[in-house]
Amino acid sequence: MRTASGIYRQKLDHPGGRTEIVIGAGALSGEASGLADWLEGRTVFVLSTPRLAELHGEVLESLGGAAARVVRLEVPDGEQAKSLAHAGRLWDEMLESGGKRDSRLIAFGGGTVGDLGGFVAGCFLRGIEVVQAPTTLLAQVDAAIGGKTAIDLTGGKNTVGLFHHPARVIEDTALLATLPRAELRSGLVEVVKMAALLSPPLLERVEQELDALLAADAAALAPVVAGAAAAKCGVVERDPAEGGWRRILNFGHTLGHAIEGALNYSHLRHGEAVAYGMLFALQLAHSRGLDETLGERLRGLLGRFELPPLPPLEPADLWALMSRDKKATESGLTWVLPRALGHGEMVSGIDRGEVFQQLETFLPDPFARPPFSL
Ligand SMILES: NC(=O)c1ccc[n+]([C@@H]2O[C@H](COP(=O)([O-])OP(=O)(O)OC[C@H]3O[C@@H](n4cnc5c(N)ncnc54)[C@H](O)[C@@H]3O)[C@@H](O)[C@H]2O)c1
């Protein structure tokens, strides 16, 4: 819902209660009074990175508000922050600086800070409340919403974590102005993922405003972030523990994760790898009755993203990684395949031979139209 001040408000009901999500330019300063009760008299840990401090130091400084005491916690930029070593160090720092059961934590940063911050808060003294203040598009449309938190082990990404819903999510879209174009693109892929299967009007908006969105135009970004947040909330409310329907959000992720792993998390950002994963899902869906108008539309839209080229990859390596992915179950891989605009389905039992054969044609030319029309 959009308020007169141009701020969007969204509620997410989950087994632990209700999370309010506030979205728009200036949302963080605008919400200061709303957070006063939550902060008052408490020790508040504010977790962020040196990069965020450099870019948005003033906002960062202002986050403690009515707290009795603000303790700044810092982790390095990027995925390396999501380690057991950093989580352990943060817990020690929180304990040494007097953290209590009623202390609070604010995670101010991209999805890495949010995942780590949620995890650290969820475990500290068996759980303290957290506010997520995401600063990347990807985190605003996806990672900060839904309560999933995680750290990485050497053996795999997001392998240890828990559900810990934030008390509130404050998404200040003005902060996205400093985000590099490639990060915007990566976040927008996740928007396209949700829009294609869950919200046709959102897909149309992204198609119409793609150039403005990639240029971090504040007026264009806020309604798109709000639309994606609403779509994600709808999915999470229907399946809070990711037992079934929530896996619809894995559209593009089965191959996307394998591409990231095969490239050792270099060359492509997460969203860029997912974009290739979505293109491959379109190819698999083609022979299963996909409405090709959607296939054409998504290929056309993703073509405008100017993705970095897909480096050479081997089907056998990708298959091995997909089979090991934590989202694979004992019964094998489940693919999220689009069927038509606003409709996706989960498909299991696609055999290794078919995936290999499709990968052989896909990898050299990911944007190619399937060879025949239905
Ligand atoms: N919990 C979930 O449901 C969920 C969902 C999707 C992704 N994730 C996780 O999210 C993480 C990826 O998140 P991400 O893409 O935000 O990565 P990130 O946190 O590494 O941020 C990307 C880069 O943007 C920089 N940055 C952040 N805010 C900025 C700003 N306002 N201006 C300029 N630069 C800024 C960061 O310093 C970093 O270099 C992954 O670890 C992934 O596993 C979690």
The ligand as a Gaussian input file, in Angstrom:
#p B3LYP/6-31G(d) Opt

LIG

0 1
 N       17.977000     -14.932000       2.804000
 C       17.463000     -15.027000       1.602000
 O       16.291000     -15.360000       1.415000
 C       18.337000     -14.694000       0.426000
 C       17.774000     -14.556000      -0.849000
 C       18.606000     -14.190000      -1.912000
 C       19.970000     -13.985000      -1.688000
 N       20.467000     -14.145000      -0.434000
 C       21.897000     -13.927000      -0.171000
 O       22.184000     -12.571000      -0.462000
 C       23.579000     -12.449000      -0.756000
 C       23.760000     -11.551000      -1.958000
 O       23.290000     -10.269000      -1.625000
 P       23.781000      -8.976000      -2.420000
 O       23.641000      -9.212000      -3.856000
 O       23.103000      -7.832000      -1.795000
 O       25.362000      -8.980000      -2.151000
 P       26.317000      -8.154000      -1.168000
 O       25.760000      -8.068000       0.186000
 O       27.655000      -8.769000      -1.312000
 O       26.338000      -6.696000      -1.809000
 C       26.839000      -6.538000      -3.114000
 C       27.836000      -5.383000      -3.179000
 O       27.121000      -4.162000      -3.096000
 C       27.764000      -3.299000      -2.171000
 N       26.733000      -2.410000      -1.657000
 C       25.747000      -2.687000      -0.780000
 N       24.925000      -1.656000      -0.682000
 C       25.396000      -0.688000      -1.493000
 C       24.947000       0.604000      -1.840000
 N       23.814000       1.114000      -1.347000
 N       25.686000       1.318000      -2.725000
 C       26.816000       0.793000      -3.275000
 N       27.280000      -0.427000      -3.003000
 C       26.560000      -1.167000      -2.122000
 C       28.365000      -4.213000      -1.173000
 O       29.391000      -3.563000      -0.500000
 C       28.837000      -5.363000      -2.060000
 O       30.094000      -5.071000      -2.608000
 C       24.101000     -13.856000      -0.996000
 O       24.890000     -14.242000       0.096000
 C       22.832000     -14.702000      -1.062000
 O       23.037000     -16.007000      -0.586000
 C       19.685000     -14.483000       0.608000

